[in-house]
Amino acid sequence: MPDCLVVDDSRTVRRAARRMLEALGFAVREAEDGQQALEACRAALPTLVLLDWNMPVMDGITFLRHAREEFGPDEPRIMLCTTESDFSRIVTALEGGAQEYIMKPFDEAILAGKLEVLGLLPGEVA
């Protein structure tokens, strides 16, 4: 079973993402900020990190840079999740090592489509 670390300072967002991911067959862990996420990844590297951009303590882009330095360019797969729609921010995330980008708010169908792109779901699920 693939596993996902949901990283967001909003408990509501984490709960909603957990429900969607569990419905899609993922085991889910949660972290409130990038520092907690790094510690969780060090304890057990997940298949996927669903990562918020704007968080206290350590933001998503800082976590992304640390994760790529520490764990390499391919694992875990990282999907940046944010309300930021500025194209330059998307480019920054992808150049920083994120494999995918999802805009808030999103639903299960949108999330499933992104997971298909990452090769984490078969194409017929969505």
SVG drawing of the C-alpha trace seen along z (x, -y; Angstrom):
<svg xmlns="http://www.w3.org/2000/svg" viewBox="-14 -35 36 37">
<polyline fill="none" stroke="black" stroke-width="0.4" points="0.0,0.0 1.5,-3.4 1.7,-5.9 1.4,-9.7 2.6,-12.3 0.2,-15.2 1.9,-18.4 -0.3,-21.4 -0.7,-23.8 -4.5,-23.6 -6.0,-20.6 -9.1,-20.9 -7.0,-20.6 -5.1,-17.6 -8.3,-15.8 -9.9,-16.4 -6.7,-15.2 -6.6,-12.2 -10.1,-11.2 -9.4,-11.5 -6.1,-9.7 -7.5,-6.8 -10.4,-6.4 -7.8,-6.1 -5.9,-3.3 -3.2,-5.3 -2.0,-4.9 -1.7,-8.5 0.5,-10.3 0.3,-14.0 2.7,-16.8 1.9,-20.5 5.0,-22.1 8.1,-21.4 10.2,-20.6 7.8,-17.9 7.7,-16.6 11.5,-16.3 11.5,-14.4 8.7,-12.1 10.6,-11.4 13.7,-10.6 11.8,-8.1 10.1,-6.4 10.3,-7.8 6.8,-7.9 5.9,-7.2 4.4,-10.7 4.4,-14.0 1.4,-16.3 3.1,-19.5 1.5,-22.9 3.6,-26.0 2.8,-28.5 3.4,-27.2 5.0,-28.4 8.3,-27.0 9.5,-25.7 7.6,-26.5 7.0,-24.0 9.7,-25.2 12.3,-25.1 11.2,-21.5 11.4,-20.7 15.0,-21.9 16.0,-20.0 14.3,-16.8 16.0,-16.8 19.4,-17.4 18.8,-14.7 16.8,-12.0 17.7,-12.6 15.8,-13.8 13.3,-11.1 12.0,-9.9 9.7,-10.7 7.5,-12.0 6.5,-15.5 3.3,-17.3 3.1,-20.9 -0.4,-22.0 -1.3,-25.6 -3.6,-28.5 -0.7,-30.3 -1.6,-30.5 1.3,-32.6 3.1,-30.7 6.5,-31.7 5.7,-30.0 4.8,-26.8 8.1,-27.0 10.0,-27.5 8.4,-24.4 9.1,-22.2 12.7,-23.5 13.1,-22.9 12.3,-19.2 8.5,-18.8 7.1,-16.3 3.6,-17.8 1.6,-20.8 -2.1,-20.9 -4.2,-24.0 -6.4,-24.4 -9.2,-23.7 -9.1,-20.3 -11.4,-17.3 -10.8,-13.6 -11.1,-13.5 -8.5,-16.2 -6.2,-14.5 -6.6,-11.1 -5.7,-12.7 -2.5,-14.1 -1.7,-10.7 -2.2,-9.0 0.3,-11.4 2.8,-10.4 2.2,-6.7 0.7,-6.1 -2.8,-5.1 -3.9,-3.1 -5.5,-5.3 -9.1,-4.0 -9.5,-5.1 -10.5,-8.7"/>
</svg>
